[in-house]
Amino acid sequence: MAIQRDAAVDSAADSTADSTAGDRSEGLKDESLKDIVVRTLGAAGAAITRLVSGLTTALLALLVLLWLAVTAVTSVVGVGLLMVPALLRALHAVAGRERDRLGRWGPEVVAPQPPPTRLRLALVDATTRRELRWLVRHATLGFLLGLLGVYLPLAAVRDAAFPLYWAFLPKGATATSLAVGSAHSWPAALAVALLGVGWIAIILGLTPGMARLQARPGRELLAAGPETDLSLRVAELTATRAAALDAHATELRRIERSLHDGAQNRLVSVTVLVGAARRMVARDPAGADELLERAQSAAEQALAELRTVARGILPPVLADRGLAGALSGLAADCAVPCRIDVDVPERCAASVEATAYFVLAEALTNIAKHSGAGHATVTAHGRGGRLLLRVEDDGRGGAEADGGTGLTGIRRRVAAHDGSLSLASPPGGPTVLKVDLPCGA
């Protein structure tokens, strides 16, 4: 009987284990399916955004291409030759804007040396010829893909939601986004909704490839070619490295001053007070107790200063709450009402997050002290391996990028990561501070 009971218990245990394993396997399948759906939706959304952003540069490229055609035709009578320098400058500007756009959504597109704007030099310049080839491809194929990036989501929403409003349409109205057919019954309305589902499937399946196809000419033709002299880029990186070393040395000096002038003096005071209290404890216990109380107060102040120095090196709030929580905390503590929008899906390098934190802290401090603003707006977005931080206030303006040590220190911090900082502050405002950092630096 005991043997039979043990066998029954073992069988029940095996059945429970199999059931638990099956539940875990099912949970893993569900989680994996959820991850796939989220990843697919995210990729499609990012691709639509890239296509729409590419449409702006494609529209500019189309205008420059039309200008080029007009210049070529009018050059026969000599008038077009006068427009060549301005046309070449416009070509280089649009190409530079496309490089910046591609850099925001992926690896940086290294720009070659500034191309010439004189016709004789431009005819033999390899960079200008590559930009002209890009212009033709982006103004045609890139423009078409950008239009599809705008049209597909609108068509998907219109057709998928058609059963919700078809009954309110007048008779004879076009039912689909393709401008064909009409629907005056529920079966026809559901058929239009199925077309909307088809649009959604096309968006999920094809838009990432469309975005890559739109960006390919720029990455192939606008990057510095093998024949291009990269001495300017080498000089830029050398200057960046020098700025990083200078910023590091400045930070070390700041930490040394803080420790020497603050915490060290407090600790010396603690040592002196404790020694005096030891000598007084036998003959004057009340006086020794007073000295020990002063020593405890000095030790607490030293500890507070050490914490302040530690927060100045790497704020612990970044590790505790992440970049979004840290920036939101800064905005909440600002004396000026501040609206914040943070969308950074992935964690950046710790040094990059610390730089973004200090940039916002300095910017909000300046707004509270000097701007006279009534409202400020902070946005931080992570896209394509880049962290974009924007701080705007409605104050009096007139701020200067080199007007104080705070912004100079921030510029050095940003340059150490090979990032960029720009400040626009016309008299009367608004003041806009933009910082672009690579997430992995």
Buried (B, 14 or more C-beta within 10 A) or exposed (E): EEEEEEEEEEEEEEEEEEEEEEEEEEEEEEEEEEEEEEEEEEBBBBBBBBBBBBBEBBBBBBEBBEBBEBBEEBBEEEEBEEBBBEBBEBBBEBBBBBBBBBBBBBEBBBBBBEBBBEEEEBEEBEBBBBBBBBBBBBBBBBBBBBBBBEEBBEBBBBBBEBBEEBEEBEEEEEBBBEEEEBBEEEEBBBBBBEBBEBBBEBBBEBBBEBBEBBBEBBBBBBBBEEEBEBEBBEEBEEEBEEBBEEBEEBBEEBBEEBBEEBBBBBBEBBEBBBEBBEEBBEEEEEEBEBBBEBBEBBBEBBEEBBEEBEEBEBBEBBEEBBBBEBBBBBBEEBEBEBEBEBEBEEEBBEBBBBBBBBBBBBBBBBBBEBBBBEBBBBBBBBBBBBBBBBBBBBBBBBBEBEBBEBBBBBBBBBBBBBBEBEBBBEEEBBBBBBBBBBBEB
